[in-house]
Amino acid sequence: MPHNPREAMSALRLIFNGDDYGRAASSNLAVGHAHEQGVLTSASLMVTGEAVARAVDYARAHPALAVGLHLAMTATCGALPASQAPHLLDALGRLPRDPARAGIACFFAPAVRRELRRELVAQFERFRDTGLVLSHVDSHHLMHLHPTVFPIVVALAEQYGAHGLRLPRDDLRRTLQLDRSQAAGKASWAAIYALLCRLAHGRLASSPVTVADRVYGLLQSGSMHEAFVAGLVRRIPRTVSSAEVYLHPSTQTYDGPYGPNPGDLATLLSPRVRQAIDERGAQLATYPALRSSSQRRVVCPGH
């Protein structure tokens, strides 16, 4: 029992999300296993993925799994035919492979921006056609945080009734306390996304879409191992009321060192992680649950 009302008010609501749901059968299997046997509460559906139909079938049969939209703007197939987006898609209907080049093109080329908006609408439409509740919106390679893309994504999230949206507000200091590998790279990413968060702040201030106080996973992507996540959960500040921890669970490794991997699945199944959640006094949650409890504070903590 909490000793005072302030401790009660700061009870942590914690979302564990699996990205790349529907992208491959190995990701689908991992999400299902982690949801039924582990701590996974939520998944982000890639509607252009090769295994999306099976992912939707599973989600319909397991309504406790909150499912959001994992927007694809890079390194995968688009939802539109190539003929409808010739500046955005290649002849095979694939989106740009390099996120940096895609961001530059979107910033400087009005034709690319117009086609990207149509592509994003097509992906929201595909999600709506599943009949699933739109828990939240995020994106592959976090491209939704691009300054010219973010207003489009927020407007569509509102239009299609999304409950939440991911702002990757990680914690550099606590990440380095637990794992000092690639410290310079982590510091760079933390600085970049702190700036993007601040740019997003104004647009979200008047939005009904919910955001979590903290979102962990960016700085440790590909290496969200058991010891790190258990230690992180224990170190989440008492001032944080809501947090998302996102991972890329899979039964096999693909898409390089930062992509889906069995280690993330093992973390979600770990008794050590569940013990850390209990010791922290956290309650497993979803973005719809955060929105219904009105726990949305659009702040950008320093890194």
N, C-alpha and C positions, 0 to 999 in steps of 0.2 A: 504493500500500500504506500502511496506517496505521502511524504511527511507534511506537505503544504500544498495549497492550491496552485502555486506556480509550477511545481513539479508535475501536477496533474495536467496542466495546460500544455506542457512541453512533451507529452507522450509522443513518441515517434511513430509515424505511419510510413511503412517501408514497402516499396514496390520492387520486385525482382522481375526484370523484363528480359526476354530472349529475342534478339534481333535476327533478321534474315529468315523469319518463318515463311515457309512456302518456296524458298529459293531452291532447296534441294531436299530429297527424301531424308538425308542424314540429319538435316536441321529439324525437320518435322518430327522424326523419331525422338530426337533429344528433347524438344519442347514438350512432347507428350509425356515422356518419362520424368522430366524435371517437374512438370506440373502435378503429376499423380503421386510421385514418390519423394519429391523435393520441395523447395521453397518458391518455385516459379509461380508467379501470380498473373503474368501478363506476357504478351508476345506481339511483335510488330510484323505484320504481314506484307511481304513483297508481292504485289498483285501481278507482276510480270514474271514471277519465278516459274521454273519448270515443274514444281511440285505444289502449286497453289491450290489445285482442286482438292487434293488430299488434306491439305492444311485446313481448308474451309470445312470440309466434312468433319474433321476432328473437332474443330472449334464449335460447330453446331451441336455436336454430341456432348460437349463439355462446356456448358455455358458459364461455369465459374472462371474459366480462363478469359481474361479481358484481352481483346484483340484490337490493336491499332494499325495504322497504315504506315508502312516503311516506304516512303517515297523514293523512287529511283530516278536519279538524274545523271548518273555516271555508271559505266562499267557493267551494263547489262542491257537486255532488250527493252525497248520502249513499248508503250501501250498503243501508240498510233502506228499506222502503216508508214513506211518510209516516204511515200509520195506526199503525205500530208505534213511532213516536217523535214524538208530537204536540207535545211540549214542546221538542224539539230541532230538528225539521225543519219547513219551511213546507209549504203544501199541495201544492207542486210537488216535494217531496222534497229541497229544498236546505238545506244547512247555513247557520248564521248568517254573514252577510257580514263583520261587524266583529269582529276578533279580541278587542278590548278588551271589548266587550259580551258576547261569548261566554264570555270568562274570568270575568266578573262573574257571569253566570247560572250557570255551572258551580260557582262557589264558594258561592253562596247558595241554590241551588235543588236539593234532593235529587232531584227528578224528572228534572231535566236530567242530573245525574250518572249516574243509573241508565240513562237512555236512551243517554247517550254511551258508557257501557261496552258496552252491547249493540251500538252502532254500531261501536265499535272491534273487538269480537269478529267482527262480520260482515266487516270489512275484512281482518282476519287470516285468516279462513276463505277469503275470495276469493283471497288470496295463496297459501294452502296448496293450493287447487284448481288453481293453475297448474302445480304439480309442480316449481317452481323452488326451489332452495336459498335459504333466507332469510338473506341476507348480513348485513343490519343493519336497524335501525328508525330513522326520523326522522319529521318531520312538516311539513306545509304551515304556514307562519307560525310554526314552532317551538312549536306549541301543546302538544307533548308535555312541555315543561318547566313547564307550569302546575302549581303545587304540588298541586292536587287531582287532576290528570290523571296526573302522573308515576308514582305508585305503580301505577296501573292499567296503564299502558303497560309498565313494567318487568316486572310479573307476566306479562303476555301475551307479551312478548318471550321470557321464560324458558320459558313454556309451549309456545310454538310453535317454539322452537329457534333463535332469532336469534343470530348470532355476535357482532354489535356493536350499539351504540346511539350516536347522535350527541349529544355534549355540546358546544354551540357556544362553546368556549373560545378566542375570538379574541385578538388581541394589539393593543391600542390604540396603544401606543407605536410599534410597527413600522408599523402601518397609517398613522399620521399622518406618519411619516418619508417614506412613499411618496406619500401623497395627503392633503393637509390640508383638502380640501373637506368641508363639513358637519361640522366638528370637534366642535361642541357636541352635535350629534345622535349622533355616533359615541361620544362620551364617555358620554352617557346610556345608550345601548344596552349599552356595555361594562359599566357599573356594574350595570344591571338583570340581565344574564345572568351576571355574576360571582356575584351573590347567588343566583340560581336554581341555579347550579352547586353552590354550597355546600349548598343545601338538598337537592340530589340526592345529595350525597356519601355520606350515611349509608346510603341505600337501596342504592346500588351497591357499597358496600364488601364485602358478602357475596354479590354476584351473580356468576354465571359469565359474564355478558355483557361483552364487551370494549368499552373506550372508548379513543380515541386521546388521546395526551398533549395535543395541540392540534388545534383545528378552526378553519379559516379560511374566511371567506365572509360571515359575518353583517354585519360593519361596512362591507363594500364591496359589498354585494349590488346587483346591477344594473350594476356598473361594474368587474367583474373583468377589466380589460383586460390586454393582453399585458405592458406595461411594469410594471404593478403586480404581477402574479403572478410574473413572472420575478424582480423585485426581492425579493418576499416569500420565494420559495424560497431565495434566496441568504442571506437574513437569519434563517432559522429557527435558533434557538439549537442549539448542539452538544449540549446536555443533553436535547434532545427526541429521543426514539427513534421516535415514530410521530406522524403528522399526517394529517388529512383536509383537502383543499381542495375545497369544494363550489361549483359554478357552476350556471347555468341556461341551458344551450346550446339554441339554437333556430335554425331557418332564417329565422324572422321574429319581430319583437317583438310581444309581447302581454302583457296584464295589468299595464300601467303601467311606471313607470321601474325598479322592482325585480324585474320578472318576466323570463321567458325572453327571450333576445335573441341576435342573430347575433354580437355582440361577444364573448360568452362562448365561443361555438363557435370563433371565430377564435383565441382564447387557447389553447384545447385543441389546436389544430392548429399552433400557432406553433413554428417551429424555435428561436426565442429562449427559449421556456419549456423546451423539451427540453434545450437547452444548459445552462440554469440547473440543471436536475435533475442533469445529468451533472457539472457543476462542484461542486455541493453533495455529490456522492457518494451521492445518494439512490437507493433502490430502489423502483420502482413496486409497489404492494401493494393488498390488499383487506382488509376486516374479517375474513373467514375466515382469511387468512394471518396477520393480527395475533394472532388467538386461538390458532392452532396454534403460534405461536412464543412464546406466553405473555407477550406484550408488553402488559400492561395495568397501568397505574399510575393509580389513581383519585385524582388530585390536582387542585387548582383553582388554577392559577397566578394571581398578581395581575395586574391590568391597569394 
